[in-house]
Amino acid sequence: MNRFTILGLGFLITSWLLYGCRVQSSQPTLETDFYRIIHATPKAMNGQKMYVTDTGDSLQLIDPITDARRSFSGTSYQPWTFQRTEIDIDVFTLPFKIRSAQGNLPSQLNSNFNAALYLGRRIDLYNYHWKPITPTLAVRQLRSRGFGYGVFVGIGSTAINEFVVRTPIGTEYEGVVLDAGIATLYDARIFNIGLAIGLDYLTDANRHAWFYQQKPWFGVLFGLNLN
């Protein structure tokens, strides 16, 4: 594993720890939109889909079917959890791929260039709670987490040499591969990190001799939101 890969992995792990469960601003507000209530008081509201308006010190919930409206203020909505689901489009890179053993070759860790386009479903969870400051003062906080799963297609490179092909090729070069697979993401708001399982397809004439042609691999991904 080269120095660049080690530094990249260190950055990913550190960033994940820092942003794993981000607390929003000191005066947090939820974006006005439709949300499903996951946890609320009263419990009868759990599972309902509402249009939510957050003014900073109170919440207004509007039933999209009946137009019924309810307002909650202060600690009356502690703790409440809302869920929003949407289509997610991302671009990401794979700092490394882990390939399984093939023939006499042991398992491989490759850090070649890889980039992919991801399409999936994202689930965001928003949790309100109140942090006590004094016996008579509490500060509202809003924590958010995001998760996703979907499919991806991409392009990358891989080292082609006598050790990874079944027949002699007489030269060494960086081959172009197309890859596709499934991935699961953790949305840290500033960026996405996650895990992927995919297959590679070598595009040149040596594809039939390449040991890893259409063989599954496992990797870590890092990317940015496009929507």
N, C-alpha and C positions, 0 to 999 in steps of 0.2 A: 504494500500500500504506500503510494507516494506521499510526500509532505503535504501537497495540496489537498489530497483526499482526507488526510488526518485533520487538517485545519478546518476543512469544510464540515466534517462530522462533529468536531468540537463546537463549531458555531451553531449547528442545528440543535444539538443537545442542550446547549446553554440557552438558546432562544426559546426552545420548547418549555424549559423550566420557568423562564421569566414570563412567558405569555400564555402558559397553559390554562390559566383561569384569570382573565384580565378583569380588573375593576375599572369601570368607566369613570368619567370625570366626577368631581366632588358634588356636582349638581346633575346627576345622571337622569336622562330621559330616554324613554323607549320611542323609537321611530313610529309615527302614526301609520298603522297598517292592520291587516287581519292577522289574528293570532289564535291558536288553540290553547285553552287553559289546561295546564297539566296538573297544577296543584294550587288550590285556592281555599279560602274560608269565606263563605260556606262551601262545603264539599259538593253540594248539588251543582255547582258551576263547573266542576271538573269535566273535561272532555268537550266543553262547548267551544264553538268558534265565534269569536267576537272581533268587532272593529274597536281598536284600543287607541285612545288619545291620552297622552301623558303630559300634564302641565308642569311637572316638576314637584308639586306637593300633593297632587291628587291624580286619580285615574278615572276616566270615563269609559265605560264599556257599552257598546251599542250592538244589540242583536240584529244581524243583517236580515233576518226573516220577519221578526215581529216589530222591529224598530224600537223595542224596549230599551230604556237607557238607565244605567245605574252608575253612581259615582261613589268612589271610595277615597278617603283622605287619611293622612297620618299613618299610624302603624296598623290601621285596620286591614291593610293588605300585606301583612308580614306573616310568614314568608309566602310569596306568590311566585309561580313559575309559568312563563308563557313559552309557546313553541311556534316557530315559523318554518315552513318547508318551501323550498324553491329549487328550480333548476340551476345547476352550477356549471360554469364553463371556466376552465383554468388552463394555463400552460405551466409545465413543470419540467425540471431536469431530474435525472437520476444520478446522484453522485457515485453510486456503485451498483453493480449487479452481482449476486451470488449464483453461480452456476453449479449444478450437481455434477458428481463424478461421471465421466464417460470413458469406458474402456480402461486403459491404463492411466488416464488422466485423473488426478484427484480433483476435489471441488475447487472451483476457481472464484476469485474475487476480482472483478474487472472494473476499472474506473475510467473507461473511455467516455467520450462525449455522447450524451443522449438527451433528446428533447422530445416532448410529446404534448398533444392536445387532449384534454380530459373533458368528458361530459358526464354529469352525474346528478345525483339528488343530494341536497344539503339540508341538514336539520339544525336549526339554531335554537338554543335554550337560553332564556333570560330569567334570572332569578332576582327578586327584590328582597332585601332584608335591611334592617335598621341597626346601625352600630351605636350603642350607648356611649355618650361622651360624659354626661353628668347625670345625676338622678332625674333631672327634668329635661334633658336634651339628648336627642338621638339624631344621627345623620343617616339619611337614606343612601344606600348603595345598590348598584345594579351590576350583577355579574353575568357575563355572557360566555357561552361555549358553543362551538360549532363542530359538526361531524358530517361526513359525506361518504358516499360510495358511488362507483360508476365504472365506465370503461374508458380506455385511452388508445390512441394510435400515435406513432411517432417515428423518428428517424435517429440513427446513431452510427457509431463506428465501432469496429472491433479488429483486433490484431489477427491477421491471417498468416500463418507460418507452418512449417513442417510438423509442428507438434499438435496442431488442432485440425488437421485434415487427414483423410484416409489414404490419399495418394500423393506422391511428391508433386510440388508445384514449382520448384526451382527459384522462388523469390519470396520475399516477405513484404507485406503491405497492409494498409489500413482499409479494411473492407467496409462497404456501406450496408447497413442493415435497416430493415423496416421492422418495427415492433408493435405489438398490440397486446392488450390484456385487461385485467380488472384491478381496481385500486380502492383503498379506503383512506380517507383524509381526516386530519384534525385541523380545523380552521383556527389559527392563532391570531386572526384579524389582520395582522400585518402581512402574513404569508401563510401558506399551507404546508404541512408536512404529513407524511403518511407512508403506507406500505403498498407495494405493488407486486403482482404476479403476472408474468407475461411470456410471450414467445418471440423469438427473433427469426427473421427471414433474410438471409444473405442474398443480395441482389445480383451478384456476378456469377460467372460460369463455375466457380468452385463451390457453389451452394450444396451440390449433392455430396461432396466429399467433406464438408465441414461437420465436425462432431456435434456442434450445438444447433444445427439447423432445425428450427421448430421444436426445440427442447425447452421445457419450462425453466424460468429463472425467478429469483426472488430479489427485490430491491427496495431501497428507501428513496422516497421522492421529496422534492422541495419545489414549491411553486408560488405563483401569485394569482390572485383573483382577477378575472376579466370582467366580472359583472358585480 
